[in-house]
Amino acid sequence: MAKKLYVGNLSYDVTEAQLRELFAQVGEVTEINVITDRDTGRPKGFAFVQMTTDEAAQAAIQRFNGYSLDNRTLTVNEARPREERSSGGSRRNTRF
């Protein structure tokens, strides 16, 4: 079964192709999602990489957690499920 990994502390210049090449060293990569800022479109410094098997995902964690890429030490671990956010905004300046 496919396993999604969180990859943090990325250089803002890293590309999806670079990540695919790196993670392909330990197994087949099915998807890469470099997270970007909604307003500026610039990378936020982290990504999600989906590996085809649990074994490949574990190998990626062991090999690349603490790995130096573009002079930055990567954080690689199993991605946690996304937490639900409330749809409401701030209630600070609201009168009742």
C-alpha angles and dihedrals in degrees: 000000000000118000126204119218131199113225114193140178092042123165111254087237097058116118134211088245092056092051092046091052092048098047093041086070089077103032148322116314116212101181141005124193117185105197115232134189110264094223103039102026090225120136116264096212101261140077144182121237121192118206123197096234139031089236092057090047092052090047090051092051092049094046103038106032101103092012117142115236119171089349092303125114108232125225111211124178142136111294116244121224113271113263118234114248125209113250093222123097131218117312095201104115097029122124120209 
